[in-house]
Amino acid sequence: MKYCSSCGSDQIEFNIPKEDNLPRYCCHHCGMIHYQNPNIVAGCLLTFKGQILLCRRAIEPRYGCWTIPAGFMENHETLEQAAKRETWEEAKAVVNELMLYAIVSIPAISQVYVLFKAELAQAIYAAGSESLEVQLFEPKAIPWDELAFPVIIRCLDYYLKDRATGKFQTHIDTIYPSSQTVIHH
Amino acid sequence: MKYCSSCGSDQIEFNIPKEDNLPRYCCHHCGMIHYQNPNIVAGCLLTFKGQILLCRRAIEPRYGCWTIPAGFMENHETLEQAAKRETWEEAKAVVNELMLYAIVSIPAISQVYVLFKAELAQAIYAAGSESLEVQLFEPKAIPWDELAFPVIIRCLDYYLKDRATGKFQTHIDTIYPSSQTVIHH
């Protein structure tokens, strides 16, 4: 932030306002304090008869890598609406019943993933504009080395472990930079 | 947003960028698109031997009303860190083990509440700078008509119902404007 979005002044400094304890972008011309806060990424782990739906990214970052349908929640949406919208936009799939499945903080990039689990009623899906292709994978065929983000690895890990026990539960977790190297399967 | 925070231009228009489907604040001078997304409010429902901790707000909105310790999650925090920090700032209470308890979308104001449940090890608490007073309430003494926000009513409702069954689970819910009038207890 170089200019105040409220008054246009360039008298912006990143310092701690009175009665606060964290630095903010403060306008010393009009007094406005510009807060910046974490973003929510909402998405769906979709299954169909034991297979998992993955999308190959047609956009950066991680162009060409596989992910689950997920993206930034928009203003005036509910979490479920955001997850269903992303599922439609990226995988042209429609889901109804969602189970809250994983909530993952990623403090290094100030994001919180809220992921739902849902079973597709039918194997109907297609690549949306942000996907190169969309495909159902048997667990043994998951392209672990080509997954887009650590949080996707984490979510698929949960799914396979829960599936083994037959008990699906809501997970809450954090991804730290050091956890980006994961050994699995 | 009246001025571009990147270039200072006043050529800001709220319209739909190419390859998007929602209006954004777009700078027609430098091309920057300024996204605005929901904020996360993290907090704790604290209990001590069946009593519930509430804080009376020393700030607007809802000055003088009762709430649970909760506030905006900051960049570079985890959800748990945010909830514990708010609990310390507003109620000077320290909690360790947190249970993910309620995730509530409030689309009308683009907020998502992520609330944890925790049992205080001891009845040690005090009013922080944003609280007039902090107090433990027996369920029958909860000041329902003086609670600050519908989401607080919702969360306390969950707690009392779960307590009656003895089974505490994670709740996911939405608060719509029409649900602001709640009849209870």
Interface residues (C-beta under 8 A of the other chain):
Chain A: M1 K2 Y3 C4 S5 S6 C7 G8 D10 E19 L22 H34 Y35 Q36 N37 P38 N39 I40 F72 M73 E74 N75 H76 E77 T78 L79 E80 Q81 L100 I103 S105 P107 A108 S110 V112 V114 S129 T170 I172 T174
Chain B: M1 K2 Y3 C4 S5 S6 C7 G8 D10 E19 L22 H34 Y35 Q36 N37 P38 N39 I40 F72 M73 E74 N75 H76 E77 T78 L79 E80 Q81 L100 I103 S105 P107 A108 S110 V112 V114 S129 T170 I172 T174
